[in-house]
Structures are given as C-alpha cells and as structure tokens.
Amino acid sequence: MKMKKNNTFSEIRVALQKAKNILILPHIKADGDAVGSASALLEIFRKSGKNVMALAAEEPLPSLAVLVHEGYVTELPEGFMPDLLITVDCADESRFKDRGDLFPGVKILNLDHHISNTRFGHLDYVIGNLSSTGELIYSLFDSLGYKINKKAARSILGAILLDTNRFYYSTTGTRTLEIAAEIIERGVSLSSLCEELFGNTPRERLLLLAKAIERAVFFSEQRGVYCWLSSEVQQEAGTEDTDDIVEALRDIEGVELALLLYEYKGTLRASLRSFGNINVGKVAVAFGGGGHTNAAGITFSDLSYEKALHRLLPELEGLLARKN
Ligand SMILES: [Mn+2]
C-alpha cells in the first residue's frame, strides 16, 4: 500500500487562512490527547480571529476538565456551519463518523500521530510514532507562525503527559521534552498540572482497578495477562472509567503484554498494551482496530467476550512466542 504523503506547510496554511468557521473533532471516547489537542486548537484559532468550536461525542471525563477550554461542546450552537473540519488524534474515519457525517462535503484536515492512520483527509498531517497529537499540533502551529498562548500550551502539555504516561513511553523524544520545556518557560507549572491530572483519582476508579487485579488471568508463562470487566463489575465499582487499568496490568512484574476486555455503552472493547517490539498494534489492525506498536484498541461490534477472547488469545500467545 502506497502511503499518501503529508500536505506541505504552505498547503495547510492556505486551507487555514481560507477557513472562517472551523470545527474540531476529537475521537469518540476522547482521551487526554484528544481533549487536550482539541482544546489547544480552540485557543489557538480563537486568538487568530477564527470562529471555532470543538464537537465531542461525549462530555469530557471529569479528570480531563483541567484541559478543556470554552467552545468544547457536545452540541453545536444553532446555525454554526463549518467550512473546515479538523480531526485530532483520529486514526480512521470510524473515530469521528458519528459527527463528521453531519457535514457532508466539508473539507477535512487530519492531524494525528497513529502509525495506522488511514490518511482519510482532504489534507493530512500525520507523523506516526510521535508522542502525541498534542506534540504534533505544537510543532505544526509553531512552524506556521500561530501564537500558542499559555492556556493552549497547558492543554498541549497535558496531552503529552497523558499520551506518554508522564514521559514513560519510548515515543518520548528529545523534541517532546524540548516542547515541554518551552511550555514550562511560558509559565505553565508542570507540578500543578500533574497534581490536577494525577492527584485526584476517584476511589471508584481504584476500586475498579482492584477488581481488575483480582480478575487478572496470566498466560504464556506469566508474560501475558488478560482481564474482563463486564458492565456489572463496572457498576459494582461505581465507575465505567477503565482508563489506566490496562497500563497497571502491563506494569505487573514479569508482564510484557496486557489485554483488557470491557463493555462500553453496549459495545465490547479491547485495550492492548505491550513493551518493546511486541507489536500489539498489528494484532489490533487485523481485528479492525488500530493503534501503535505498544498501545492499541479494538471495538467488536457483535462478538461475545468469550468469542473475542478465544480469537485474540492465540494471536497474543503467538506474539510472545515469537519474541522468545
Ligand atoms: Mn494520541
């Protein structure tokens, strides 16, 4: 498959100059990178005189409220008609189709860092294996000469922190850290941002994590682990926020690959995490999902948990066997 090239800075600059009403689309079940990136763009464009909104599929998670700026909505104000859509952190069209379909024919600028990105945009700017869409937006808009104010910069730093798991992952490059430093130089406090992002874990989330650890099943000589969190278990814990659970499973001593299967709004989802060159992204793509080498996800439209596990497990065992 021949990969469509990125559009040039000047092509993107022209498209942005022409646009008067810009609509930003974060992906469904928006994570910190999607919320932070969309919110940063709201600030960047508003300060440059654009009429801009971000339309999300759902209210942002309470833990991400610190990154959100004015204009981040789940329903557009009457009469708002975009002449440019900007998708952020969306690897393919299924990630924003629920809202994108409302605006047929409107040009799309695709900003993303997923290696599996299908380059669905009229304009694409995708750098695979970059730390985050937040980093991509900082670099791009800095290069294009846009002013990135303190509020936008803070949301970008949050996006970077959350997508790199606090600079833990190998996607953290020297430029990632330089950008973080530049943002801190603008007066953003790293420690207070971290306190707000990481120092407010609701007890329900830890209770769900405890249930996940209890339910963990190990395979491939304890190098792999999987766990199933049904909606009943989520209800018992009092939260359906499964964020960070798959990372906690992967961080168990000896574990190199973790799979979390969970129900989310009537669908079955799989989250995969791994270390090193164990490519869970490839497995996810084979099942219609997407992601990166070490972090990927799949949504199963009509498979039971048992069937999904039955199909996934041999693939994951195969990945671990190959690495031996
Ligand atoms: Mn991301």
py3Dmol code that shows the C-alpha trace and the ligand (Angstrom):
import py3Dmol

protein = """\
ATOM      1  CA  MET A   1       0.000   0.000   0.000  1.00  0.00           C
ATOM      2  CA  LYS A   2       1.432   3.329  -1.041  1.00  0.00           C
ATOM      3  CA  MET A   3       1.187   5.858   1.751  1.00  0.00           C
ATOM      4  CA  LYS A   4      -0.314   9.225   0.902  1.00  0.00           C
ATOM      5  CA  LYS A   5       2.183  11.943   1.695  1.00  0.00           C
ATOM      6  CA  ASN A   6       1.642  14.734   4.175  1.00  0.00           C
ATOM      7  CA  ASN A   7       0.469  18.021   2.765  1.00  0.00           C
ATOM      8  CA  THR A   8       3.038  20.808   2.880  1.00  0.00           C
ATOM      9  CA  PHE A   9       3.010  23.604   5.449  1.00  0.00           C
ATOM     10  CA  SER A  10       2.028  26.072   2.733  1.00  0.00           C
ATOM     11  CA  GLU A  11      -0.933  23.924   1.609  1.00  0.00           C
ATOM     12  CA  ILE A  12      -2.116  23.675   5.227  1.00  0.00           C
ATOM     13  CA  ARG A  13      -1.512  27.396   5.777  1.00  0.00           C
ATOM     14  CA  VAL A  14      -3.671  28.291   2.757  1.00  0.00           C
ATOM     15  CA  ALA A  15      -6.510  25.994   3.862  1.00  0.00           C
ATOM     16  CA  LEU A  16      -6.450  27.507   7.365  1.00  0.00           C
ATOM     17  CA  GLN A  17      -6.372  31.060   6.021  1.00  0.00           C
ATOM     18  CA  LYS A  18      -9.423  30.364   3.848  1.00  0.00           C
ATOM     19  CA  ALA A  19     -11.418  28.836   6.692  1.00  0.00           C
ATOM     20  CA  LYS A  20     -13.679  31.143   8.677  1.00  0.00           C
ATOM     21  CA  ASN A  21     -15.679  28.619  10.682  1.00  0.00           C
ATOM     22  CA  ILE A  22     -13.595  25.740  11.942  1.00  0.00           C
ATOM     23  CA  LEU A  23     -14.965  22.638  13.643  1.00  0.00           C
ATOM     24  CA  ILE A  24     -12.587  20.419  15.589  1.00  0.00           C
ATOM     25  CA  LEU A  25     -13.481  16.762  16.019  1.00  0.00           C
ATOM     26  CA  PRO A  26     -11.787  14.740  18.768  1.00  0.00           C
ATOM     27  CA  HIS A  27     -12.324  10.971  18.586  1.00  0.00           C
ATOM     28  CA  ILE A  28     -15.131   9.134  20.347  1.00  0.00           C
ATOM     29  CA  LYS A  29     -14.353   8.329  23.970  1.00  0.00           C
ATOM     30  CA  ALA A  30     -11.880  11.201  23.853  1.00  0.00           C
ATOM     31  CA  ASP A  31      -8.712  10.616  25.870  1.00  0.00           C
ATOM     32  CA  GLY A  32      -6.362  13.238  27.278  1.00  0.00           C
ATOM     33  CA  ASP A  33      -4.556  13.709  23.978  1.00  0.00           C
ATOM     34  CA  ALA A  34      -7.809  14.208  22.049  1.00  0.00           C
ATOM     35  CA  VAL A  35      -9.330  16.562  24.638  1.00  0.00           C
ATOM     36  CA  GLY A  36      -6.089  18.496  25.179  1.00  0.00           C
ATOM     37  CA  SER A  37      -5.341  18.810  21.459  1.00  0.00           C
ATOM     38  CA  ALA A  38      -8.875  19.915  20.574  1.00  0.00           C
ATOM     39  CA  SER A  39      -8.896  22.443  23.429  1.00  0.00           C
ATOM     40  CA  ALA A  40      -5.490  23.838  22.455  1.00  0.00           C
ATOM     41  CA  LEU A  41      -6.734  24.362  18.891  1.00  0.00           C
ATOM     42  CA  LEU A  42      -9.797  26.205  20.217  1.00  0.00           C
ATOM     43  CA  GLU A  43      -7.494  28.708  21.920  1.00  0.00           C
ATOM     44  CA  ILE A  44      -5.043  28.964  19.020  1.00  0.00           C
ATOM     45  CA  PHE A  45      -7.774  29.645  16.443  1.00  0.00           C
ATOM     46  CA  ARG A  46      -9.871  31.935  18.623  1.00  0.00           C
ATOM     47  CA  LYS A  47      -6.817  34.123  19.237  1.00  0.00           C
ATOM     48  CA  SER A  48      -6.212  34.264  15.490  1.00  0.00           C
ATOM     49  CA  GLY A  49      -9.732  35.546  14.858  1.00  0.00           C
ATOM     50  CA  LYS A  50     -11.478  32.376  13.705  1.00  0.00           C
ATOM     51  CA  ASN A  51     -14.956  31.266  14.595  1.00  0.00           C
ATOM     52  CA  VAL A  52     -14.168  27.865  16.123  1.00  0.00           C
ATOM     53  CA  MET A  53     -15.913  25.067  18.027  1.00  0.00           C
ATOM     54  CA  ALA A  54     -14.935  21.546  19.075  1.00  0.00           C
ATOM     55  CA  LEU A  55     -17.685  18.940  18.869  1.00  0.00           C
ATOM     56  CA  ALA A  56     -17.133  15.890  21.066  1.00  0.00           C
ATOM     57  CA  ALA A  57     -19.140  12.666  21.124  1.00  0.00           C
ATOM     58  CA  GLU A  58     -19.489  12.835  24.899  1.00  0.00           C
ATOM     59  CA  GLU A  59     -18.804  15.114  27.850  1.00  0.00           C
ATOM     60  CA  PRO A  60     -15.080  15.131  28.713  1.00  0.00           C
ATOM     61  CA  LEU A  61     -14.088  12.857  31.593  1.00  0.00           C
ATOM     62  CA  PRO A  62     -14.033  14.828  34.869  1.00  0.00           C
ATOM     63  CA  SER A  63     -10.325  14.045  35.212  1.00  0.00           C
ATOM     64  CA  LEU A  64      -9.681  15.904  31.938  1.00  0.00           C
ATOM     65  CA  ALA A  65     -11.726  19.014  32.770  1.00  0.00           C
ATOM     66  CA  VAL A  66      -8.481  20.845  33.588  1.00  0.00           C
ATOM     67  CA  LEU A  67      -7.522  20.693  29.881  1.00  0.00           C
ATOM     68  CA  VAL A  68     -10.854  21.886  28.447  1.00  0.00           C
ATOM     69  CA  HIS A  69     -11.458  25.391  27.086  1.00  0.00           C
ATOM     70  CA  GLU A  70     -14.502  27.355  26.011  1.00  0.00           C
ATOM     71  CA  GLY A  71     -16.100  26.024  22.846  1.00  0.00           C
ATOM     72  CA  TYR A  72     -15.651  22.322  23.652  1.00  0.00           C
ATOM     73  CA  VAL A  73     -19.228  21.081  23.337  1.00  0.00           C
ATOM     74  CA  THR A  74     -21.369  18.011  22.661  1.00  0.00           C
ATOM     75  CA  GLU A  75     -23.985  20.053  20.804  1.00  0.00           C
ATOM     76  CA  LEU A  76     -23.302  22.872  18.387  1.00  0.00           C
ATOM     77  CA  PRO A  77     -24.981  26.257  18.744  1.00  0.00           C
ATOM     78  CA  GLU A  78     -27.803  26.823  16.269  1.00  0.00           C
ATOM     79  CA  GLY A  79     -26.556  27.908  12.859  1.00  0.00           C
ATOM     80  CA  PHE A  80     -22.869  27.023  13.262  1.00  0.00           C
ATOM     81  CA  MET A  81     -21.815  25.756   9.833  1.00  0.00           C
ATOM     82  CA  PRO A  82     -18.149  24.817   9.465  1.00  0.00           C
ATOM     83  CA  ASP A  83     -16.168  25.300   6.260  1.00  0.00           C
ATOM     84  CA  LEU A  84     -13.290  23.177   7.584  1.00  0.00           C
ATOM     85  CA  LEU A  85     -13.249  20.094   9.829  1.00  0.00           C
ATOM     86  CA  ILE A  86     -10.078  19.289  11.755  1.00  0.00           C
ATOM     87  CA  THR A  87      -9.885  15.782  13.174  1.00  0.00           C
ATOM     88  CA  VAL A  88      -7.464  15.302  16.054  1.00  0.00           C
ATOM     89  CA  ASP A  89      -5.959  12.018  17.224  1.00  0.00           C
ATOM     90  CA  CYS A  90      -8.292  10.015  14.914  1.00  0.00           C
ATOM     91  CA  ALA A  91      -6.594   7.050  13.223  1.00  0.00           C
ATOM     92  CA  ASP A  92      -9.519   6.444  10.862  1.00  0.00           C
ATOM     93  CA  GLU A  93     -12.959   7.766   9.965  1.00  0.00           C
ATOM     94  CA  SER A  94     -14.851   5.485  12.359  1.00  0.00           C
ATOM     95  CA  ARG A  95     -13.399   7.564  15.197  1.00  0.00           C
ATOM     96  CA  PHE A  96     -15.412  10.678  14.281  1.00  0.00           C
ATOM     97  CA  LYS A  97     -18.025   9.393  11.810  1.00  0.00           C
ATOM     98  CA  ASP A  98     -20.880   9.963  14.302  1.00  0.00           C
ATOM     99  CA  ARG A  99     -20.301  13.738  13.980  1.00  0.00           C
ATOM    100  CA  GLY A 100     -18.422  14.014  10.657  1.00  0.00           C
ATOM    101  CA  ASP A 101     -21.423  12.645   8.752  1.00  0.00           C
ATOM    102  CA  LEU A 102     -23.388  15.758   9.747  1.00  0.00           C
ATOM    103  CA  PHE A 103     -21.211  17.824   7.397  1.00  0.00           C
ATOM    104  CA  PRO A 104     -21.011  16.068   4.032  1.00  0.00           C
ATOM    105  CA  GLY A 105     -18.633  17.651   1.545  1.00  0.00           C
ATOM    106  CA  VAL A 106     -16.841  19.829   4.107  1.00  0.00           C
ATOM    107  CA  LYS A 107     -13.048  19.561   3.756  1.00  0.00           C
ATOM    108  CA  ILE A 108     -11.177  17.618   6.423  1.00  0.00           C
ATOM    109  CA  LEU A 109      -7.714  18.368   7.820  1.00  0.00           C
ATOM    110  CA  ASN A 110      -6.440  15.210   9.514  1.00  0.00           C
ATOM    111  CA  LEU A 111      -3.966  15.821  12.378  1.00  0.00           C
ATOM    112  CA  ASP A 112      -2.731  12.642  14.024  1.00  0.00           C
ATOM    113  CA  HIS A 113       0.187  10.559  15.292  1.00  0.00           C
ATOM    114  CA  HIS A 114      -1.131   6.996  14.889  1.00  0.00           C
ATOM    115  CA  ILE A 115       1.083   4.855  12.687  1.00  0.00           C
ATOM    116  CA  SER A 116      -2.084   3.099  11.445  1.00  0.00           C
ATOM    117  CA  ASN A 117      -3.698   6.387  10.283  1.00  0.00           C
ATOM    118  CA  THR A 118      -5.553   5.784   7.006  1.00  0.00           C
ATOM    119  CA  ARG A 119      -4.951   9.331   5.657  1.00  0.00           C
ATOM    120  CA  PHE A 120      -8.647   9.943   5.112  1.00  0.00           C
ATOM    121  CA  GLY A 121      -8.334  13.749   4.987  1.00  0.00           C
ATOM    122  CA  HIS A 122      -8.525  16.145   2.071  1.00  0.00           C
ATOM    123  CA  LEU A 123      -5.436  17.435   3.817  1.00  0.00           C
ATOM    124  CA  ASP A 124      -3.312  15.192   6.027  1.00  0.00           C
ATOM    125  CA  TYR A 125      -0.589  15.954   8.520  1.00  0.00           C
ATOM    126  CA  VAL A 126       0.301  12.697  10.248  1.00  0.00           C
ATOM    127  CA  ILE A 127       3.528  11.754  11.970  1.00  0.00           C
ATOM    128  CA  GLY A 128       3.429   8.138  13.159  1.00  0.00           C
ATOM    129  CA  ASN A 129       5.134   7.232  16.429  1.00  0.00           C
ATOM    130  CA  LEU A 130       5.270  10.846  17.603  1.00  0.00           C
ATOM    131  CA  SER A 131       4.496  11.101  21.333  1.00  0.00           C
ATOM    132  CA  SER A 132       1.058  12.634  20.870  1.00  0.00           C
ATOM    133  CA  THR A 133      -1.206  14.704  18.675  1.00  0.00           C
ATOM    134  CA  GLY A 134      -0.522  17.470  21.207  1.00  0.00           C
ATOM    135  CA  GLU A 135       3.163  17.461  20.252  1.00  0.00           C
ATOM    136  CA  LEU A 136       2.250  17.439  16.556  1.00  0.00           C
ATOM    137  CA  ILE A 137      -0.047  20.446  16.988  1.00  0.00           C
ATOM    138  CA  TYR A 138       2.584  22.383  18.921  1.00  0.00           C
ATOM    139  CA  SER A 139       5.228  21.788  16.226  1.00  0.00           C
ATOM    140  CA  LEU A 140       2.881  22.441  13.315  1.00  0.00           C
ATOM    141  CA  PHE A 141       1.268  25.628  14.591  1.00  0.00           C
ATOM    142  CA  ASP A 142       4.564  26.984  15.917  1.00  0.00           C
ATOM    143  CA  SER A 143       6.066  26.447  12.448  1.00  0.00           C
ATOM    144  CA  LEU A 144       3.051  28.049  10.782  1.00  0.00           C
ATOM    145  CA  GLY A 145       3.576  31.158  12.918  1.00  0.00           C
ATOM    146  CA  TYR A 146       0.451  30.897  15.090  1.00  0.00           C
ATOM    147  CA  LYS A 147       0.610  32.221  18.635  1.00  0.00           C
ATOM    148  CA  ILE A 148       0.294  29.423  21.201  1.00  0.00           C
ATOM    149  CA  ASN A 149      -0.885  31.113  24.388  1.00  0.00           C
ATOM    150  CA  LYS A 150      -0.427  29.811  27.928  1.00  0.00           C
ATOM    151  CA  LYS A 151      -3.864  28.162  28.064  1.00  0.00           C
ATOM    152  CA  ALA A 152      -3.272  26.329  24.778  1.00  0.00           C
ATOM    153  CA  ALA A 153       0.246  25.358  25.860  1.00  0.00           C
ATOM    154  CA  ARG A 154      -1.046  23.933  29.150  1.00  0.00           C
ATOM    155  CA  SER A 155      -3.559  21.725  27.326  1.00  0.00           C
ATOM    156  CA  ILE A 156      -0.795  20.550  24.990  1.00  0.00           C
ATOM    157  CA  LEU A 157       1.468  19.669  27.913  1.00  0.00           C
ATOM    158  CA  GLY A 158      -1.429  17.702  29.429  1.00  0.00           C
ATOM    159  CA  ALA A 159      -1.951  15.864  26.141  1.00  0.00           C
ATOM    160  CA  ILE A 160       1.752  14.971  26.011  1.00  0.00           C
ATOM    161  CA  LEU A 161       1.868  13.863  29.671  1.00  0.00           C
ATOM    162  CA  LEU A 162      -1.171  11.633  29.280  1.00  0.00           C
ATOM    163  CA  ASP A 163      -0.198  10.043  25.954  1.00  0.00           C
ATOM    164  CA  THR A 164       3.368   9.309  27.085  1.00  0.00           C
ATOM    165  CA  ASN A 165       2.239   8.187  30.561  1.00  0.00           C
ATOM    166  CA  ARG A 166       4.309  11.007  32.106  1.00  0.00           C
ATOM    167  CA  PHE A 167       7.250  10.656  29.667  1.00  0.00           C
ATOM    168  CA  TYR A 168       7.410   6.876  30.287  1.00  0.00           C
ATOM    169  CA  TYR A 169       6.929   5.600  26.728  1.00  0.00           C
ATOM    170  CA  SER A 170       9.548   5.261  24.009  1.00  0.00           C
ATOM    171  CA  THR A 171       7.650   7.769  21.859  1.00  0.00           C
ATOM    172  CA  THR A 172       9.037  10.442  24.204  1.00  0.00           C
ATOM    173  CA  GLY A 173      11.720  12.038  22.049  1.00  0.00           C
ATOM    174  CA  THR A 174      14.161  14.846  22.665  1.00  0.00           C
ATOM    175  CA  ARG A 175      11.779  17.215  20.840  1.00  0.00           C
ATOM    176  CA  THR A 176       8.938  16.099  23.157  1.00  0.00           C
ATOM    177  CA  LEU A 177      10.997  17.167  26.153  1.00  0.00           C
ATOM    178  CA  GLU A 178      12.094  20.408  24.456  1.00  0.00           C
ATOM    179  CA  ILE A 179       8.458  21.268  23.798  1.00  0.00           C
ATOM    180  CA  ALA A 180       7.594  20.508  27.430  1.00  0.00           C
ATOM    181  CA  ALA A 181      10.458  22.807  28.460  1.00  0.00           C
ATOM    182  CA  GLU A 182       9.237  25.562  26.114  1.00  0.00           C
ATOM    183  CA  ILE A 183       5.769  25.255  27.620  1.00  0.00           C
ATOM    184  CA  ILE A 184       7.138  25.494  31.158  1.00  0.00           C
ATOM    185  CA  GLU A 185       9.111  28.571  30.053  1.00  0.00           C
ATOM    186  CA  ARG A 186       5.781  30.131  29.076  1.00  0.00           C
ATOM    187  CA  GLY A 187       4.809  29.985  32.742  1.00  0.00           C
ATOM    188  CA  VAL A 188       2.880  26.709  32.890  1.00  0.00           C
ATOM    189  CA  SER A 189       3.556  24.835  36.155  1.00  0.00           C
ATOM    190  CA  LEU A 190       4.324  21.177  35.495  1.00  0.00           C
ATOM    191  CA  SER A 191       3.781  20.122  39.102  1.00  0.00           C
ATOM    192  CA  SER A 192       0.405  21.832  39.484  1.00  0.00           C
ATOM    193  CA  LEU A 193      -0.756  20.392  36.164  1.00  0.00           C
ATOM    194  CA  CYS A 194       0.375  16.930  37.319  1.00  0.00           C
ATOM    195  CA  GLU A 195      -1.419  17.375  40.644  1.00  0.00           C
ATOM    196  CA  GLU A 196      -4.624  18.229  38.823  1.00  0.00           C
ATOM    197  CA  LEU A 197      -4.260  15.392  36.312  1.00  0.00           C
ATOM    198  CA  PHE A 198      -2.906  12.641  38.559  1.00  0.00           C
ATOM    199  CA  GLY A 199      -3.598  13.664  42.153  1.00  0.00           C
ATOM    200  CA  ASN A 200      -7.379  13.377  42.076  1.00  0.00           C
ATOM    201  CA  THR A 201      -8.080   9.702  41.432  1.00  0.00           C
ATOM    202  CA  PRO A 202     -11.665   8.904  42.456  1.00  0.00           C
ATOM    203  CA  ARG A 203     -11.927   5.958  44.852  1.00  0.00           C
ATOM    204  CA  GLU A 204     -14.285   4.221  42.416  1.00  0.00           C
ATOM    205  CA  ARG A 205     -11.513   4.057  39.834  1.00  0.00           C
ATOM    206  CA  LEU A 206      -9.137   2.401  42.285  1.00  0.00           C
ATOM    207  CA  LEU A 207     -11.902   0.011  43.294  1.00  0.00           C
ATOM    208  CA  LEU A 208     -12.354  -0.973  39.639  1.00  0.00           C
ATOM    209  CA  LEU A 209      -8.583  -1.408  39.373  1.00  0.00           C
ATOM    210  CA  ALA A 210      -8.647  -3.693  42.430  1.00  0.00           C
ATOM    211  CA  LYS A 211     -11.385  -5.777  40.778  1.00  0.00           C
ATOM    212  CA  ALA A 212      -9.280  -5.953  37.608  1.00  0.00           C
ATOM    213  CA  ILE A 213      -6.214  -7.194  39.508  1.00  0.00           C
ATOM    214  CA  GLU A 214      -8.380  -9.817  41.249  1.00  0.00           C
ATOM    215  CA  ARG A 215      -9.727 -10.988  37.900  1.00  0.00           C
ATOM    216  CA  ALA A 216      -6.393 -10.994  36.050  1.00  0.00           C
ATOM    217  CA  VAL A 217      -5.561 -14.217  34.227  1.00  0.00           C
ATOM    218  CA  PHE A 218      -1.963 -14.858  33.245  1.00  0.00           C
ATOM    219  CA  PHE A 219      -0.752 -16.762  30.166  1.00  0.00           C
ATOM    220  CA  SER A 220       2.473 -17.528  28.281  1.00  0.00           C
ATOM    221  CA  GLU A 221       4.461 -18.136  31.487  1.00  0.00           C
ATOM    222  CA  GLN A 222       3.055 -15.012  33.204  1.00  0.00           C
ATOM    223  CA  ARG A 223       4.397 -12.786  30.393  1.00  0.00           C
ATOM    224  CA  GLY A 224       0.875 -12.071  29.231  1.00  0.00           C
ATOM    225  CA  VAL A 225      -2.178 -11.072  31.246  1.00  0.00           C
ATOM    226  CA  TYR A 226      -5.804 -10.503  30.395  1.00  0.00           C
ATOM    227  CA  CYS A 227      -8.819  -9.322  32.302  1.00  0.00           C
ATOM    228  CA  TRP A 228     -12.548  -8.963  31.613  1.00  0.00           C
ATOM    229  CA  LEU A 229     -14.572  -6.128  33.111  1.00  0.00           C
ATOM    230  CA  SER A 230     -18.262  -6.567  32.350  1.00  0.00           C
ATOM    231  CA  SER A 231     -20.671  -3.693  32.838  1.00  0.00           C
ATOM    232  CA  GLU A 232     -21.899  -5.459  36.018  1.00  0.00           C
ATOM    233  CA  VAL A 233     -18.403  -5.324  37.512  1.00  0.00           C
ATOM    234  CA  GLN A 234     -18.098  -1.663  36.492  1.00  0.00           C
ATOM    235  CA  GLN A 235     -21.425  -0.969  38.198  1.00  0.00           C
ATOM    236  CA  GLU A 236     -20.263  -2.724  41.372  1.00  0.00           C
ATOM    237  CA  ALA A 237     -17.206  -0.465  41.442  1.00  0.00           C
ATOM    238  CA  GLY A 238     -19.321   2.595  40.709  1.00  0.00           C
ATOM    239  CA  THR A 239     -17.476   3.751  37.575  1.00  0.00           C
ATOM    240  CA  GLU A 240     -17.169   2.874  33.916  1.00  0.00           C
ATOM    241  CA  ASP A 241     -13.860   4.728  33.679  1.00  0.00           C
ATOM    242  CA  THR A 242     -11.430   1.983  32.677  1.00  0.00           C
ATOM    243  CA  ASP A 243      -8.575   4.374  31.844  1.00  0.00           C
ATOM    244  CA  ASP A 244      -5.141   3.337  33.138  1.00  0.00           C
ATOM    245  CA  ILE A 245      -6.265  -0.173  34.101  1.00  0.00           C
ATOM    246  CA  VAL A 246      -4.607  -1.891  31.154  1.00  0.00           C
ATOM    247  CA  GLU A 247      -1.384   0.018  31.891  1.00  0.00           C
ATOM    248  CA  ALA A 248      -1.482  -1.139  35.521  1.00  0.00           C
ATOM    249  CA  LEU A 249      -1.852  -4.751  34.308  1.00  0.00           C
ATOM    250  CA  ARG A 250       1.097  -4.373  31.941  1.00  0.00           C
ATOM    251  CA  ASP A 251       3.220  -2.896  34.743  1.00  0.00           C
ATOM    252  CA  ILE A 252       2.891  -6.062  36.857  1.00  0.00           C
ATOM    253  CA  GLU A 253       6.297  -7.669  37.411  1.00  0.00           C
ATOM    254  CA  GLY A 254       7.207 -10.044  34.564  1.00  0.00           C
ATOM    255  CA  VAL A 255       4.324  -8.970  32.323  1.00  0.00           C
ATOM    256  CA  GLU A 256       5.158  -7.781  28.793  1.00  0.00           C
ATOM    257  CA  LEU A 257       1.704  -7.743  27.262  1.00  0.00           C
ATOM    258  CA  ALA A 258      -1.704  -6.921  28.714  1.00  0.00           C
ATOM    259  CA  LEU A 259      -5.217  -7.186  27.340  1.00  0.00           C
ATOM    260  CA  LEU A 260      -8.244  -5.575  28.922  1.00  0.00           C
ATOM    261  CA  LEU A 261     -11.674  -6.542  27.601  1.00  0.00           C
ATOM    262  CA  TYR A 262     -14.534  -4.369  28.765  1.00  0.00           C
ATOM    263  CA  GLU A 263     -18.039  -3.283  27.925  1.00  0.00           C
ATOM    264  CA  TYR A 264     -18.575   0.322  26.956  1.00  0.00           C
ATOM    265  CA  LYS A 265     -22.027   1.661  26.107  1.00  0.00           C
ATOM    266  CA  GLY A 266     -23.224  -1.687  24.791  1.00  0.00           C
ATOM    267  CA  THR A 267     -20.087  -2.492  22.771  1.00  0.00           C
ATOM    268  CA  LEU A 268     -17.226  -4.817  23.576  1.00  0.00           C
ATOM    269  CA  ARG A 269     -13.799  -3.218  23.557  1.00  0.00           C
ATOM    270  CA  ALA A 270     -10.269  -4.485  23.820  1.00  0.00           C
ATOM    271  CA  SER A 271      -7.317  -2.434  25.039  1.00  0.00           C
ATOM    272  CA  LEU A 272      -3.826  -3.779  24.422  1.00  0.00           C
ATOM    273  CA  ARG A 273      -0.501  -2.680  25.873  1.00  0.00           C
ATOM    274  CA  SER A 274       2.981  -4.131  25.468  1.00  0.00           C
ATOM    275  CA  PHE A 275       6.661  -3.481  25.888  1.00  0.00           C
ATOM    276  CA  GLY A 276       9.494  -3.283  23.343  1.00  0.00           C
ATOM    277  CA  ASN A 277       8.933  -4.756  19.900  1.00  0.00           C
ATOM    278  CA  ILE A 278       5.844  -6.783  20.829  1.00  0.00           C
ATOM    279  CA  ASN A 279       3.561  -5.228  18.224  1.00  0.00           C
ATOM    280  CA  VAL A 280       0.011  -5.246  19.567  1.00  0.00           C
ATOM    281  CA  GLY A 281      -0.919  -2.572  17.003  1.00  0.00           C
ATOM    282  CA  LYS A 282      -0.610  -5.179  14.247  1.00  0.00           C
ATOM    283  CA  VAL A 283      -2.962  -7.549  16.064  1.00  0.00           C
ATOM    284  CA  ALA A 284      -5.463  -4.727  16.618  1.00  0.00           C
ATOM    285  CA  VAL A 285      -5.411  -3.775  12.924  1.00  0.00           C
ATOM    286  CA  ALA A 286      -6.014  -7.426  11.955  1.00  0.00           C
ATOM    287  CA  PHE A 287      -9.211  -7.305  14.055  1.00  0.00           C
ATOM    288  CA  GLY A 288     -10.373  -3.994  12.592  1.00  0.00           C
ATOM    289  CA  GLY A 289      -8.899  -1.825  15.342  1.00  0.00           C
ATOM    290  CA  GLY A 290      -5.912   0.494  15.374  1.00  0.00           C
ATOM    291  CA  GLY A 291      -3.122   1.978  17.389  1.00  0.00           C
ATOM    292  CA  HIS A 292       0.600   1.924  17.908  1.00  0.00           C
ATOM    293  CA  THR A 293       3.236  -0.783  18.442  1.00  0.00           C
ATOM    294  CA  ASN A 294       2.811  -0.757  22.217  1.00  0.00           C
ATOM    295  CA  ALA A 295      -0.740   0.599  22.637  1.00  0.00           C
ATOM    296  CA  ALA A 296      -3.779  -0.355  20.610  1.00  0.00           C
ATOM    297  CA  GLY A 297      -7.514  -0.858  20.778  1.00  0.00           C
ATOM    298  CA  ILE A 298     -10.324  -2.750  19.088  1.00  0.00           C
ATOM    299  CA  THR A 299     -14.108  -2.332  19.138  1.00  0.00           C
ATOM    300  CA  PHE A 300     -16.058  -5.525  18.467  1.00  0.00           C
ATOM    301  CA  SER A 301     -19.498  -4.762  17.090  1.00  0.00           C
ATOM    302  CA  ASP A 302     -21.207  -8.100  17.775  1.00  0.00           C
ATOM    303  CA  LEU A 303     -18.905 -10.579  19.439  1.00  0.00           C
ATOM    304  CA  SER A 304     -19.323 -12.019  22.900  1.00  0.00           C
ATOM    305  CA  TYR A 305     -16.484 -11.578  25.354  1.00  0.00           C
ATOM    306  CA  GLU A 306     -15.790 -15.326  25.217  1.00  0.00           C
ATOM    307  CA  LYS A 307     -15.535 -15.355  21.416  1.00  0.00           C
ATOM    308  CA  ALA A 308     -13.364 -12.255  21.262  1.00  0.00           C
ATOM    309  CA  LEU A 309     -11.004 -13.721  23.848  1.00  0.00           C
ATOM    310  CA  HIS A 310     -10.965 -17.065  22.038  1.00  0.00           C
ATOM    311  CA  ARG A 311      -9.814 -15.316  18.842  1.00  0.00           C
ATOM    312  CA  LEU A 312      -7.407 -12.842  20.418  1.00  0.00           C
ATOM    313  CA  LEU A 313      -5.590 -15.092  22.860  1.00  0.00           C
ATOM    314  CA  PRO A 314      -3.803 -17.325  20.289  1.00  0.00           C
ATOM    315  CA  GLU A 315      -2.602 -14.193  18.455  1.00  0.00           C
ATOM    316  CA  LEU A 316      -1.218 -12.731  21.669  1.00  0.00           C
ATOM    317  CA  GLU A 317       0.425 -16.025  22.651  1.00  0.00           C
ATOM    318  CA  GLY A 318       1.951 -16.067  19.169  1.00  0.00           C
ATOM    319  CA  LEU A 319       3.370 -12.577  19.635  1.00  0.00           C
ATOM    320  CA  LEU A 320       5.008 -13.570  22.906  1.00  0.00           C
ATOM    321  CA  ALA A 321       6.340 -16.849  21.440  1.00  0.00           C
ATOM    322  CA  ARG A 322       7.954 -15.005  18.532  1.00  0.00           C
ATOM    323  CA  LYS A 323       9.804 -12.707  20.879  1.00  0.00           C
ATOM    324  CA  ASN A 324      11.409 -15.596  22.786  1.00  0.00           C
TER     325      ASN A 324
END
"""
ligand_1 = """\
1
MN
Mn -2.957 10.253 20.959
"""
view = py3Dmol.view(width=600, height=400)
view.addModel(protein, "pdb")
view.setStyle({"model": 0}, {"cartoon": {"style": "trace"}})
view.addModel(ligand_1, "xyz")
view.setStyle({"model": 1}, {"stick": {}})
view.zoomTo()
view.show()
